[in-house]
Amino acid sequence: MSGNSGLIVFQRADPQRLRQEALRDVPAEEHDELGLKLGAGADHPRAWVGPPFVYDMIGDAIPAC
């Protein structure tokens, strides 16, 4: 068999790259409000579920009940 042939390949996320992309794509005046520079577990609602810069991805991945 050649090519991908429908094979799904999962790749581990690169947190440093994701943080840099979030900081680049979100306006600077929103960084503090969204807690993008904080780590997981920091005293910010977005940090309670994991790193704030992946908050939206985590929320999107969880199916609605």
C-alpha positions in Angstrom: 0.0 0.0 0.0 1.2 3.5 -0.7 0.1 6.9 0.4 -2.0 7.5 3.5 -4.7 4.9 2.6 -7.0 6.4 5.1 -4.6 6.0 8.0 -5.1 8.5 10.8 -1.9 9.7 12.3 -2.0 11.5 15.7 0.7 14.0 16.5 1.6 15.2 19.9 0.9 18.9 20.4 3.8 21.2 20.9 2.8 23.5 23.7 5.5 26.1 23.0 4.4 26.4 19.4 0.7 26.6 20.4 1.5 29.4 23.0 3.5 31.3 20.4 0.7 31.0 17.8 -1.9 32.2 20.4 0.2 35.2 21.4 0.7 36.0 17.7 -2.9 35.6 16.6 -4.7 37.3 19.5 -4.4 41.1 19.9 -1.9 42.1 22.6 -4.4 44.0 24.6 -6.4 40.7 25.1 -3.4 38.6 26.4 -4.0 39.4 30.1 -7.7 39.2 29.9 -7.5 35.7 28.3 -4.6 34.6 30.5 -2.5 33.5 27.6 0.8 34.0 29.4 -0.3 31.9 32.4 0.3 28.2 33.0 -2.2 25.5 33.9 -3.7 25.9 37.3 -3.0 29.6 37.6 -5.6 31.8 39.3 -7.6 32.5 36.1 -10.8 30.7 35.0 -9.2 29.6 31.7 -6.3 28.1 33.5 -8.4 25.8 35.6 -8.9 23.3 32.8 -5.3 23.4 31.5 -3.0 25.9 29.8 -5.1 29.0 28.9 -3.7 29.1 25.4 -5.5 25.8 24.5 -8.7 26.6 26.5 -10.8 27.0 23.3 -9.4 23.8 21.8 -10.2 21.8 24.9 -13.7 23.3 25.1 -14.3 22.5 21.4 -13.1 18.9 21.8 -15.7 18.1 24.5 -19.0 17.1 23.1 -22.1 18.9 24.3 -24.3 17.0 26.7 
